[in-house]
Amino acid sequence: MSDLVCEFENEVNVGRKVRVYGGITKQKFLSGNETYVLYNCADVMTMSSDEEDELISSLSKSIKLFVGNAKKVLVVGLGNKDISSDSLGTETLGRVIATRGLIESRCEVSVLTPGVFGLTGIESVDIIKSVANLVKPNVIIMVDSLCANNYKNLVNRFQISNAGFEPGAGVGNYRKVANINTLNCKTITIGVPLVVYAKSFVNTAVDSVMQTTMHSTKNKHNIAIFNEFQKLRFDNIVLTVKDVDLCVKKLGYIISSAINLACNGYDVLEQKLILGK
């Protein structure tokens, strides 16, 4: 899990927020040589079919801009499939259409789920690099869950970038960085925030309450209590949404559909026919 760039706006050059369709907006962030595109949705789980189609189309266009005219693409699903909030990558890979040696297509797509170091004993970056040396992709697309600081950003933010991933960084479990320098290949990352630190959650909630009570003298006692509460340690606790399983399935469907459309022009109907689901 990595971090969500929109929470660090003071550290990046932030572009104007543009309305895409319905409750969907798009925003661009620049940080040095790194480019981030963020799609914000009012509510992914309740959006209309038209909004869903537009989101898939918009994500696809942004992915295509990053991919360019690549003839070979390796799509990697990072994370732990046995932990719901960390299974976005593996869920997405279940619907990405692998064409290498299987289907004649304009772009040769390979897929890989390297697992996590705690289960394989091998760094994800080393597995990706080994497979990349075999299939020789022009671009590596990596999909993973992100960690948010603000609980309001959970589920409804789609982040695409060329910055690479640092698996586990979002929850303090730092592993080898996966980017153009370590993989010797152009990289694209796609992620959605699915967890938030309990400490961040508490601080955000407390700060919100304090902002509404700080000018009231009769609430000084409550503010003092909140200040003490903020000192409690929640370092090893992360939170997610209660329907995370359903969210991951929906998000995986949207991202995989966008990747299939970007790489080989398969629309949603064609994808269903090829996948049989």
C-alpha positions as CSV (number, residue, x, y, z in Angstrom):
1,M,0.0,0.0,0.0
2,S,1.2,3.4,-0.9
3,D,0.1,7.0,-0.2
4,L,-2.6,9.2,-1.8
5,V,-1.0,12.3,-3.4
6,C,-4.0,14.6,-3.0
7,E,-3.4,14.7,0.7
8,F,0.0,16.3,0.1
9,E,-1.1,19.2,-2.1
10,N,1.3,21.6,-0.4
11,E,4.2,19.4,-1.8
12,V,3.0,19.2,-5.4
13,N,1.8,21.5,-8.2
14,V,-1.9,21.1,-8.2
15,G,-4.0,21.5,-11.4
16,R,-7.5,22.8,-11.6
17,K,-10.3,20.3,-10.7
18,V,-12.4,19.5,-13.8
19,R,-15.9,18.0,-13.8
20,V,-15.9,14.9,-16.0
21,Y,-19.5,13.6,-15.7
22,G,-22.1,13.6,-13.0
23,G,-20.3,13.4,-9.7
24,I,-16.9,12.5,-11.3
25,T,-14.1,15.1,-11.3
26,K,-10.5,15.0,-12.5
27,Q,-7.4,16.7,-11.2
28,K,-3.7,16.6,-12.2
29,F,-0.8,16.8,-9.8
30,L,2.9,17.4,-10.7
31,S,5.9,16.7,-8.4
32,G,9.2,17.0,-10.1
33,N,9.3,14.5,-13.0
34,E,6.3,12.6,-11.5
35,T,2.8,13.1,-12.8
36,Y,-0.4,12.1,-11.0
37,V,-4.0,12.1,-12.3
38,L,-6.7,11.8,-9.7
39,Y,-10.4,10.9,-10.4
40,N,-12.8,11.7,-7.6
41,C,-16.2,10.1,-7.4
42,A,-19.1,11.1,-5.2
43,D,-19.9,7.4,-4.4
44,V,-18.5,4.5,-6.4
45,M,-20.9,2.0,-4.9
46,T,-24.1,3.9,-5.8
47,M,-23.1,5.5,-9.1
48,S,-25.4,5.1,-12.1
49,S,-24.5,2.8,-15.0
50,D,-23.8,5.9,-17.2
51,E,-21.4,7.3,-14.6
52,E,-19.7,3.9,-14.3
53,D,-19.2,3.7,-18.1
54,E,-17.9,7.3,-18.2
55,L,-15.5,6.6,-15.3
56,I,-14.1,3.5,-17.1
57,S,-13.8,5.5,-20.3
58,S,-12.0,8.4,-18.6
59,L,-9.7,6.2,-16.6
60,S,-8.9,4.4,-19.9
61,K,-8.0,7.6,-21.7
62,S,-5.6,8.6,-18.9
63,I,-4.0,5.2,-18.8
64,K,-3.6,5.3,-22.6
65,L,-1.8,8.7,-22.3
66,F,0.7,7.1,-19.9
67,V,1.0,3.8,-21.9
68,G,1.4,5.6,-25.3
69,N,1.9,3.2,-28.2
70,A,3.4,0.3,-26.2
71,K,3.2,-3.0,-28.0
72,K,3.9,-5.1,-24.9
73,V,2.4,-4.4,-21.4
74,L,2.9,-6.3,-18.2
75,V,0.0,-5.8,-15.7
76,V,0.9,-6.5,-12.1
77,G,-1.6,-6.9,-9.2
78,L,0.2,-6.1,-6.0
79,G,-1.1,-6.9,-2.5
80,N,-2.3,-9.9,-0.4
81,K,-5.3,-11.7,-1.9
82,D,-6.2,-13.0,1.6
83,I,-6.7,-9.6,3.1
84,S,-9.8,-7.8,1.6
85,S,-8.5,-4.3,2.0
86,D,-5.2,-5.3,0.3
87,S,-6.6,-7.4,-2.5
88,L,-7.4,-4.7,-5.0
89,G,-4.5,-5.7,-7.2
90,T,-5.3,-9.4,-7.3
91,E,-9.0,-8.7,-7.8
92,T,-8.2,-6.4,-10.7
93,L,-5.9,-9.0,-12.3
94,G,-8.8,-11.5,-12.4
95,R,-10.5,-9.5,-15.1
96,V,-7.5,-8.2,-17.1
97,I,-7.4,-9.9,-20.4
98,A,-4.0,-11.6,-21.0
99,T,-3.4,-11.7,-24.8
100,R,0.3,-12.8,-24.9
101,G,0.4,-16.1,-26.8
102,L,-3.4,-16.5,-26.4
103,I,-5.3,-13.8,-28.5
104,E,-4.2,-11.8,-31.5
105,S,-4.3,-8.2,-30.4
106,R,-2.7,-4.8,-31.0
107,C,-1.0,-4.9,-27.6
108,E,0.6,-8.0,-26.1
109,V,-0.7,-8.1,-22.5
110,S,0.8,-10.3,-19.7
111,V,-0.4,-10.5,-16.1
112,L,1.3,-11.2,-12.9
113,T,0.4,-11.5,-9.2
114,P,3.7,-11.7,-7.2
115,G,2.1,-11.9,-3.8
116,V,3.7,-10.3,-0.8
117,F,7.1,-10.8,0.9
118,G,5.5,-12.3,4.0
119,L,4.0,-15.2,2.0
120,T,6.6,-15.7,-0.7
121,G,9.9,-14.8,1.0
122,I,10.8,-12.9,-2.3
123,E,10.5,-9.2,-2.8
124,S,7.7,-8.3,-5.2
125,V,10.1,-6.1,-7.1
126,D,12.5,-9.0,-7.7
127,I,9.6,-11.2,-9.0
128,I,8.4,-8.4,-11.3
129,K,11.9,-7.8,-12.6
130,S,12.5,-11.4,-13.3
131,V,9.2,-11.8,-15.3
132,A,9.8,-8.5,-17.1
133,N,13.2,-9.9,-18.3
134,L,11.3,-12.8,-19.8
135,V,8.4,-11.0,-21.5
136,K,10.2,-7.7,-22.1
137,P,7.3,-5.3,-21.8
138,N,7.5,-1.6,-22.9
139,V,5.4,-0.6,-19.9
140,I,4.6,-2.2,-16.5
141,I,1.2,-1.3,-15.0
142,M,0.9,-1.9,-11.3
143,V,-2.3,-1.9,-9.3
144,D,-2.4,-1.7,-5.6
145,S,-4.5,-0.5,-2.6
146,L,-3.5,2.9,-1.2
147,C,-3.5,4.2,2.4
148,A,-5.2,7.5,3.1
149,N,-4.7,10.0,5.9
150,N,-8.3,11.3,5.7
151,Y,-11.1,8.7,6.0
152,K,-13.2,10.9,3.7
153,N,-10.9,9.8,0.8
154,L,-11.5,6.1,1.2
155,V,-12.8,4.1,-1.8
156,N,-13.8,7.0,-4.0
157,R,-10.4,8.2,-5.3
158,F,-8.6,6.7,-8.3
159,Q,-5.0,7.6,-8.6
160,I,-2.9,7.0,-11.8
161,S,0.8,8.0,-11.9
162,N,4.3,7.3,-13.3
163,A,5.9,7.6,-9.9
164,G,6.1,3.9,-9.1
165,F,5.1,2.1,-5.9
166,E,6.8,1.4,-2.6
167,P,4.8,-1.7,-1.5
168,G,3.8,-1.6,2.1
169,A,4.9,2.0,2.6
170,G,1.3,3.2,3.3
171,V,1.1,1.0,6.4
172,G,4.8,1.3,7.5
173,N,6.0,-2.0,6.1
174,Y,8.6,-0.6,3.7
175,R,9.8,-2.9,0.9
176,K,11.8,-2.4,-2.2
177,V,10.6,0.5,-4.4
178,A,9.0,-0.6,-7.8
179,N,9.7,2.1,-10.3
180,I,11.5,2.9,-13.6
181,N,14.8,2.8,-11.9
182,T,14.5,-0.6,-10.1
183,L,12.6,-2.3,-12.9
184,N,14.4,-0.8,-15.9
185,C,11.1,-0.2,-17.6
186,K,8.5,2.5,-17.8
187,T,6.0,2.1,-14.9
188,I,2.4,3.2,-14.4
189,T,0.7,2.8,-11.1
190,I,-3.1,2.7,-10.4
191,G,-4.5,2.7,-6.9
192,V,-7.5,3.4,-4.7
193,P,-7.3,4.2,-1.0
194,L,-8.9,1.4,1.0
195,V,-7.4,1.8,4.5
196,V,-6.7,4.6,6.9
197,Y,-4.6,4.6,10.0
198,A,-6.7,4.6,13.2
199,K,-4.5,7.5,14.5
200,S,-5.3,9.5,11.3
201,F,-9.0,8.7,11.6
202,V,-9.1,9.9,15.2
203,N,-7.1,13.0,14.6
204,T,-9.3,14.0,11.6
205,A,-12.5,13.5,13.6
206,V,-11.1,15.2,16.7
207,D,-9.8,18.2,14.7
208,S,-13.2,18.5,13.0
209,V,-15.0,18.6,16.4
210,M,-12.4,21.1,17.8
211,Q,-13.0,23.5,14.9
212,T,-16.7,23.7,15.8
213,T,-16.2,24.0,19.6
214,M,-13.0,26.0,20.1
215,H,-14.8,29.3,20.2
216,S,-17.3,28.1,22.9
217,T,-16.0,28.6,26.5
218,K,-18.4,25.9,27.8
219,N,-16.7,23.3,25.6
220,K,-13.1,23.9,26.9
221,H,-13.4,20.8,29.0
222,N,-14.3,18.7,26.0
223,I,-11.4,20.1,24.0
224,A,-9.0,19.2,26.9
225,I,-10.4,15.6,26.7
226,F,-9.9,15.5,23.0
227,N,-6.3,16.7,23.3
228,E,-5.6,13.9,25.7
229,F,-7.3,11.4,23.5
230,Q,-5.1,12.4,20.6
231,K,-2.1,11.3,22.6
232,L,-3.2,7.7,22.7
233,R,-1.3,5.3,20.5
234,F,-3.0,3.7,17.5
235,D,0.2,3.0,15.5
236,N,-0.6,-0.7,14.7
237,I,-4.3,-0.2,13.9
238,V,-5.7,0.4,10.4
239,L,-9.3,0.8,9.4
240,T,-11.3,0.1,6.3
241,V,-14.9,0.4,5.2
242,K,-17.4,-2.2,6.4
243,D,-18.3,-3.4,2.9
244,V,-14.7,-3.6,1.7
245,D,-15.3,-6.9,-0.1
246,L,-18.0,-5.5,-2.3
247,C,-16.0,-2.3,-2.8
248,V,-12.9,-4.2,-4.0
249,K,-15.0,-6.2,-6.5
250,K,-16.5,-3.0,-7.9
251,L,-13.2,-1.2,-8.0
252,G,-11.4,-4.2,-9.6
253,Y,-14.1,-4.4,-12.3
254,I,-13.7,-0.7,-13.1
255,I,-9.9,-0.6,-13.2
256,S,-9.6,-3.9,-15.2
257,S,-12.2,-2.6,-17.7
258,A,-10.2,0.6,-18.1
259,I,-7.0,-1.3,-18.6
260,N,-8.5,-3.6,-21.2
261,L,-10.0,-0.7,-23.0
262,A,-6.7,1.3,-22.9
263,C,-4.5,-1.5,-24.1
264,N,-6.6,-3.3,-26.7
265,G,-9.7,-1.2,-27.2
266,Y,-12.0,-3.9,-25.7
267,D,-15.3,-2.3,-24.6
268,V,-17.3,-3.7,-21.7
269,L,-19.4,-6.0,-23.9
270,E,-16.4,-7.4,-25.7
271,Q,-14.7,-8.0,-22.3
272,K,-17.6,-10.0,-21.0
273,L,-17.7,-12.1,-24.1
274,I,-13.9,-12.9,-23.9
275,L,-13.9,-13.5,-20.2
276,G,-17.3,-15.3,-20.1
277,K,-18.3,-13.3,-17.0
